[in-house]
Amino acid sequence: MFNRWRVLELRWPTRLNAGFIACCVVLVAGSLTAHSASFLANGAGPQVDPLDGPFVMVGVPFAIGSNDIALSDDGHTMIAVESRPVPWKMRRARVWDLALGKATTGPLSPASYFYGLSFDGRIAYTTDRDHICVWDVATSRLLWTKQFHLTGYGGIAMSRDGKQIAAASEADNSVKVWQVGSDQPRLSIKQSDTATSVDFDRTGKRIATISDGALQIYDAQTGEQAFPQFLPQSDWDLKHHFDLTGKRFLKLRDYGATVLDTTTGKTLLTIESKHNVGMVRWSVDSDKIVLVAMGEAAQIYDASTGKLDRTIASSDIRNLWIMPGSRWAVCQRDREPLEVWDLATGNKVQTLTGSLHCDPDPVSSTLVTTNGEKLVKIWRLRSSFK
C-alpha cells in the first residue's frame, strides 16, 4: 500500500473499509513456541487445511491482541502494535521476524497513528498525531524523529529504501519531503488542499498525491509536476498504484481504470467495465490489472493490451490479489474463508480454512491472514505446486 510498501496505516478518523481493518493483526508476545518457530525457520510446517493446493500454512496459528499490522514487501517481517490495554496515545509497536516467530525489536513508541517498514524490513517508522519516528530494526535505535502535525488520513509514506519520508501538512496544505536524518525538509510541495494520500513509487523518484479529489505526480528530487493538469481521482487511497517500474500509474474511474505515463500524464491504456468499480490494483508482477466491483465481480485484464482475461463473479466479493507468477489469485468474499483460484483454468483450487482476511496487498509469496477473531496464520506459496 508500497514504493510498494506493505504499510497499513490506522487512518484517523476514517477507516472506511472494514475488510482492511479486519485484515490488520497484532502479535501477542510469547505466542509462538520454540517448536513452531523451528517450523517457520525451515520454511515449512504442518498443513492444517486438508485441501491440497498452492498455499501451505507454515508454523502454527498464533493469538493476537488487536488489529494493527504492516508487512514488509519481501514477506519476511511485520510491524505490529502491542496488544496491552494501554491508552490509545501510549500504544507501542514491535517488529517481528516471521521466519523466527519472535519480536526482533524492543517497544517502539509512539505507534498510535501510522507505521510501516522498508522493503526489506530493516527500517521502520512509527507516528502519533504530532511526531514521526524512524527506527533501525536490528538495534531498536531511533535514527530520526521530527515534530510534525500529521493529517488524519493516509498522508504519509516512506520510500522503499527507508531513506525518505513524505508527509502532508494541514498547516499550509503542502507535502513535505525529508531525507531521513535532516532537520529541514528537502521539498515543500504546495497543494490545493491538504493531501489525503501520499505515496512514493518503488524507485523513490516519484511522489503521487491526492488533494481535493485531484491526482498529481511529482519528481521526488525537484518537486516539479510530472504533467501540467491535476486529474480527477475517484480512489481515496493512492497506495500501490504505481507499477514495479514507477513508469505507469493505475488510476481508478467509476466504470473502469486508466493507466497513465508518469512522465507525461499521457493515457497509455483505458479499461471500460460494465460494473461500478470500487477498487483497482496491479498484480504483483504488474502484468495484470484487477478491477473489483464490490459485491459483484473481480475482473482481470492484461496490463499491456487491456484485454479481459478472466472474470470471477460473486454476489459477495470484496477483494482479489494476484500473486507472483500471475497464475494464482486470492479472493476475499464477505464472511467466507479466503479462496485460491487458478487463473489458467478459471477454477477454485483451495480454501484457506480459518482465514477470512489477509494483509491487504501481499507483494511476495507470503500471506498473513486472520480469522476475524484475532488468530493469525502464515501461508507460503509453493513454487513446486502443479
C-alpha positions in Angstrom: 0.0 0.0 0.0 4.1 0.4 -1.4 7.1 2.4 -3.1 5.2 -0.9 -2.8 5.4 -0.9 1.0 3.1 -3.1 2.9 2.2 0.0 5.1 -1.2 -0.5 6.6 -2.0 2.7 8.4 -4.7 3.1 11.0 -6.3 6.1 9.4 -7.9 8.5 11.8 -10.7 9.4 12.0 -12.0 7.5 9.0 -11.1 3.9 8.1 -13.8 3.2 5.7 -13.1 -0.4 4.6 -14.0 -2.9 7.3 -12.2 -5.6 5.4 -9.0 -3.5 5.6 -9.5 -3.1 9.4 -10.1 -6.7 9.9 -7.0 -7.8 7.9 -4.6 -6.0 10.2 -3.2 -8.1 13.0 -1.1 -7.8 16.1 1.0 -10.4 17.7 1.0 -11.2 21.5 4.4 -11.7 23.0 5.2 -15.3 23.5 2.6 -16.5 21.1 4.9 -18.8 19.2 6.7 -21.7 20.9 10.2 -22.7 20.0 8.7 -25.7 18.2 6.6 -23.6 16.0 9.4 -21.2 15.4 11.5 -24.0 14.0 8.8 -24.9 11.5 8.9 -21.3 10.3 12.6 -21.2 10.1 12.5 -24.3 7.9 10.0 -22.6 5.6 7.5 -25.4 6.0 5.2 -26.7 8.6 2.1 -28.7 9.3 -0.6 -28.0 6.7 -3.8 -27.7 8.7 -6.0 -27.1 5.6 -7.0 -30.6 4.4 -7.4 -29.4 0.8 -4.1 -29.7 -1.0 -3.3 -26.5 -3.0 -0.7 -24.0 -4.0 -0.5 -22.5 -0.5 0.8 -24.3 2.6 0.4 -23.0 6.1 3.7 -22.8 8.0 4.1 -22.9 11.7 1.0 -22.9 13.9 -1.7 -20.3 14.3 -0.9 -17.7 16.9 -3.0 -15.5 19.1 -3.2 -11.7 18.5 -4.5 -8.8 20.6 -5.6 -6.1 18.2 -6.0 -5.4 14.5 -2.9 -3.3 13.6 -0.1 -4.7 11.4 2.0 -3.9 8.4 4.0 -6.4 6.4 7.3 -5.7 4.6 7.3 -6.2 0.8 9.7 -9.2 1.0 7.3 -11.0 3.2 9.7 -11.8 6.0 9.0 -9.1 8.5 6.0 -7.4 10.1 5.4 -4.5 12.5 2.6 -4.9 15.0 1.1 -2.6 17.6 1.3 -4.1 21.1 -2.0 -5.5 22.4 -1.6 -4.4 26.0 -4.6 -2.5 27.3 -3.0 0.9 27.3 -4.5 4.3 26.3 -4.5 4.8 22.5 -2.0 7.6 22.6 0.5 5.4 24.5 0.5 2.4 22.1 3.8 0.9 21.1 4.9 -1.4 18.3 7.4 -4.2 17.8 8.9 -5.6 14.6 8.6 -9.4 14.2 10.7 -11.8 12.2 8.2 -14.2 10.6 10.8 -16.9 10.0 11.9 -17.0 13.6 8.5 -16.3 15.1 9.7 -13.7 17.5 10.0 -10.0 18.0 13.3 -8.5 16.9 12.9 -5.1 18.5 12.0 -3.6 21.8 8.9 -1.5 22.1 8.9 1.4 19.5 6.9 4.4 20.7 4.8 6.3 19.7 2.8 4.0 17.5 -0.7 5.3 17.8 -1.2 6.6 14.2 0.7 5.3 11.2 3.5 2.8 10.9 5.3 0.7 8.3 8.5 -1.0 7.1 11.0 -0.6 4.3 11.0 -3.2 1.6 13.5 -5.4 3.4 12.1 -4.7 6.9 15.4 -3.1 8.1 13.9 0.3 8.7 10.6 1.0 10.5 8.6 4.2 11.1 6.0 4.9 13.8 4.0 8.0 14.5 1.5 9.7 16.7 -0.5 12.8 15.8 2.5 15.1 16.2 5.6 13.1 15.7 7.4 10.9 13.1 10.0 8.4 14.3 12.3 6.3 12.1 14.0 3.2 13.6 16.8 0.8 12.9 15.2 -2.6 13.3 18.4 -4.5 14.0 19.2 -2.4 17.1 15.9 -0.8 18.0 17.7 2.5 17.8 15.9 5.7 17.0 17.5 7.0 13.8 15.5 10.2 13.3 12.5 12.0 14.8 10.5 15.0 13.6 7.8 17.0 15.3 5.2 17.3 12.7 1.4 17.6 12.8 0.1 14.7 10.7 -3.2 14.7 8.8 -5.9 12.3 9.8 -5.8 10.3 6.6 -3.1 8.4 4.7 -0.9 11.5 4.0 2.5 9.9 4.9 4.8 7.5 3.1 8.4 6.2 3.3 10.5 5.4 0.2 11.2 1.8 -0.4 14.8 2.1 0.8 13.8 3.8 4.0 15.7 7.0 3.3 12.9 9.5 2.5 9.7 10.5 4.3 6.9 12.4 2.7 4.0 13.7 4.8 1.1 16.0 4.2 0.8 19.2 6.3 -2.5 20.6 7.4 -0.8 23.9 8.4 0.0 25.1 4.9 -1.6 22.5 2.6 1.8 21.2 1.5 3.6 17.9 1.2 7.0 18.0 3.0 9.7 15.6 1.9 12.7 14.9 4.2 15.9 13.0 3.8 15.9 10.8 7.0 18.4 12.4 9.4 17.9 16.0 8.1 16.5 18.9 10.2 14.7 20.7 7.3 12.5 19.3 4.5 14.1 18.9 1.1 10.9 19.9 -0.6 7.7 21.6 0.3 5.2 20.8 -2.5 2.1 23.1 -2.4 -1.3 21.5 -2.7 -4.8 23.0 -3.3 -5.9 21.4 -0.1 -4.5 19.0 2.5 -3.3 15.9 0.7 -5.4 12.9 1.9 -3.0 10.3 0.4 0.8 10.3 -0.5 3.0 7.6 -1.9 6.4 7.0 -3.4 7.0 4.8 -6.4 9.3 1.8 -6.0 12.3 3.7 -7.3 11.8 6.7 -5.0 11.9 9.0 -7.9 8.3 10.0 -8.0 5.6 11.0 -5.5 1.9 10.8 -6.1 -0.7 12.9 -4.1 -4.4 13.3 -3.9 -5.6 16.7 -2.9 -9.2 18.0 -3.1 -10.1 14.9 -5.2 -7.3 15.5 -7.7 -4.3 13.4 -8.6 -0.8 14.8 -9.3 2.6 13.1 -9.7 5.8 15.0 -8.8 9.6 14.5 -9.3 10.8 13.4 -5.9 14.0 15.3 -6.3 12.8 18.7 -7.7 9.1 18.8 -6.7 8.2 19.5 -10.3 4.8 18.4 -11.6 5.0 15.5 -14.0 2.2 16.9 -16.1 0.5 20.3 -16.0 -3.0 19.5 -15.1 -4.5 17.9 -12.0 -6.6 14.8 -12.8 -9.8 13.9 -11.1 -9.3 10.8 -9.0 -12.1 8.6 -7.7 -9.9 6.5 -5.4 -9.3 7.9 -1.9 -6.1 5.9 -1.4 -3.0 6.0 -3.7 -1.0 3.2 -2.0 0.3 0.7 -4.6 -1.0 2.4 -7.7 2.5 2.7 -9.2 3.7 -0.3 -11.2 7.0 -2.0 -10.5 9.0 0.4 -12.6 7.3 3.6 -11.5 6.6 4.5 -15.1 2.9 3.6 -15.1 0.2 4.7 -12.7 -3.1 3.0 -12.3 -6.0 5.4 -11.9 -9.5 4.4 -10.8 -12.6 5.5 -12.7 -16.2 4.8 -11.7 -16.6 2.3 -14.5 -13.1 1.2 -15.3 -9.5 2.3 -15.0 -6.8 4.3 -16.8 -3.1 3.7 -17.0 -1.0 6.9 -17.1 2.5 7.6 -18.2 4.0 9.1 -15.0 6.3 11.3 -17.0 3.9 12.9 -19.4 0.5 12.2 -17.9 -0.5 10.6 -21.3 -3.1 7.9 -21.2 -1.5 4.6 -22.1 -4.5 2.3 -21.6 -8.2 2.7 -20.9 -10.2 -0.1 -19.5 -14.0 0.0 -19.6 -16.2 -2.1 -17.3 -19.9 -2.7 -17.0 -19.5 -2.7 -13.3 -19.2 0.3 -10.9 -15.6 -0.3 -9.9 -14.7 0.3 -6.3 -11.0 -0.8 -6.3 -8.1 -1.2 -8.7 -4.7 -2.8 -8.3 -1.8 -4.2 -10.1 -0.8 -7.8 -9.9 2.4 -8.4 -8.0 4.3 -8.6 -11.3 2.5 -5.6 -12.8 1.4 -7.6 -15.8 -2.2 -7.8 -14.8 -4.8 -5.2 -13.7 -7.5 -6.2 -11.2 -10.8 -4.3 -11.1 -13.1 -5.1 -8.1 -16.7 -4.2 -8.2 -17.7 -4.6 -4.6 -20.2 -7.5 -4.1 -20.4 -8.2 -7.8 -17.2 -9.4 -9.6 -13.4 -9.1 -9.9 -12.2 -8.7 -13.5 -8.6 -9.4 -14.5 -7.1 -7.6 -17.5 -3.9 -7.9 -19.4 -1.9 -4.8 -18.5 -0.3 -4.3 -21.9 -3.4 -4.8 -24.1 -6.3 -4.1 -21.8 -7.9 -7.3 -22.9 -10.2 -9.1 -20.3 -8.5 -12.3 -19.2 -10.8 -13.6 -16.5 -13.9 -12.7 -14.5 -14.5 -14.1 -11.0 -18.2 -13.4 -10.3 -19.6 -13.4 -6.8 -22.5 -11.8 -5.1 -20.3 -11.0 -2.1 -16.8 -10.4 -3.4 -14.7 -7.9 -1.5 -11.1 -8.1 -2.8 -8.7 -10.1 -5.0 -4.9 -10.3 -5.2 -2.8 -11.9 -7.9 0.4 -13.5 -6.6 3.8 -13.7 -8.2 3.8 -15.6 -11.5 0.2 -14.3 -12.1 -1.3 -17.8 -12.0 -2.8 -17.8 -8.5 -5.3 -15.3 -7.2 -6.5 -15.0 -3.6 -10.2 -14.0 -3.4 -11.9 -12.5 -0.4 -15.6 -12.8 0.0 -17.8 -11.5 2.7 -17.7 -13.6 5.8 -16.3 -16.6 3.9 -12.8 -18.3 4.0 -10.3 -16.9 1.5 -10.3 -18.8 -1.8 -7.4 -19.6 -4.1 -8.2 -19.5 -7.9 -6.2 -20.9 -10.7 -6.3 -18.2 -13.4 -5.1 -20.6 -16.1 -8.2 -22.7 -15.8 -10.6 -20.3 -14.0 -11.2 -22.9 -11.3 -11.2 -22.5 -7.5 -8.5 -24.9 -6.2 -8.1 -24.2 -2.5 -9.9 -22.8 0.5 -7.8 -21.3 3.3 -9.6 -22.7 6.2 -9.9 -20.3 9.2 -8.7 -17.3 7.1 -11.3 -14.6 6.4 -8.9 -11.7 5.6 -5.3 -11.2 4.6 -2.7 -8.5 4.5 -4.4 -6.1 2.0 -1.6 -6.0 -0.6 0.7 -9.0 -0.5 3.6 -8.4 -2.8 5.6 -11.5 -2.1 4.8 -15.2 -1.8 3.7 -14.8 1.8 0.1 -14.3 3.1 -0.6 -13.2 6.7 -4.2 -14.0 7.4 -6.6 -13.7 10.3 -9.9 -15.4 11.0 -11.6 -12.2 12.1 -11.2 -13.2 15.7 -7.6 -12.3 16.1 -6.0 -15.6 15.2 -3.1 -15.3 12.7 -1.9 -17.8 10.1 1.1 -17.6 7.8 0.9 -19.1 4.4 3.6 -19.7 1.7 3.1 -20.1 -2.0 4.6 -23.3 -3.1 6.6 -22.9 -6.4 6.6 -26.6 -6.9 2.8 -26.9 -7.0 1.4 -28.1 -10.4 
